[in-house]
Amino acid sequence: MLTALCETLRVRHGFIYNLTARQGPRLETRVGSSEVVEKALAEINVADLIEHKNGSSGYHFIIQNDFWFVILQNKTRDRHLGLLGLEARSPSYDLTPAEENNVTFLIQQAELALEDRRLQQEVFLALKNIIPEIERVQRLRSAVRYTGSPSLGSLTESPILETEYLQMVRDALSHYWGGPKLTGSPLLGLRVVQEALTENDGNAVRALRSVLSQAIEMQRPDGERRMTATEWLIYNILDLKFVQGLRVRDIAQRMSMSEADLYRKQKLAIEEVARTLSEMEAKGPPRLITSAHSEEK
């Protein structure tokens, strides 16, 4: 999202500085010249920036030393997570309404990324406590008779721990209503999927679909659905693309965005589903949804 922010503002340099890393504050990522970014970091006073609170009605930039800064916060807005710095494209704040809408979305994703980084560490620790449950699932696998599910035979490690985990989620969503990327998905080995078998007549693929459906529904904001509202972007993309199976062109038209922008935001939407699945696997899910989305299409 940092690259997308730089492209939106048409600037060459930017960075995200993590204030909550376990090893201490550090540069999380940058775009452009390392010398320019290092100079900006050396000259800023983070404490002074934090005193200038972001606008209550949205995000705004604090201008300092030829850079625009935004304090990144958690969802409850009571903790500072990091600092976003972008090369100043002008001496004053001059975003158009369209740019501001796009920038607001991308800043929210940057905040989620920092918050998720901390959560991911907690999830990995929690997964250590799940190993006994995974071993229990191995003992129960003989009761699961589903042809073509190789992952059921190798559950000694959670798929969430695999480096290809995000790709697994992307593949399963792409074959949401059926196909080899769903029926042969390593995600069939997730504990939450195994626990959903009973409510899905022992059908492992339907159980995985019901878990994916729940993860998608957890992205749904409160209130009336709106196709072009920023807070509805993630859910709308997931529902229209994977659940309803609409074409990219049709989705882009309904959401009033370019196809290129849709592809970028689709990547973020898939990352949100992956994050939610990690939380469900670590904490254990509530009663799974098995109605409309779990029926064969």
Buried (B, 14 or more C-beta within 10 A) or exposed (E): BBEBBBEBBEBEBBBBBBBBBEEEBEBBBBBBEEEBBEBBBEEBEBEEBBEEEBEEEEBBBBBBEEBBBBBBBBEEEEEBBBBBBBBBEEEEEEBEEEEBBBBBBBBBBBBBBBBBBBBBEEBBEBBEEBEEBBEEBBEEBEEBEBEEBEBBEEBEEBBBEEEEBBBBBBBBBEBBEEBEBBBBBBBBBBBBBBBBBEBBEEBBBBBBBBBBBBBBBBBBBEEEEEBEBBBBBBBBBBBBBBBEEBEEEEBBBEBEBEEEBBEBBBEBBBBBBBBBBBBBBBEEBEEBBBEEBBEEE
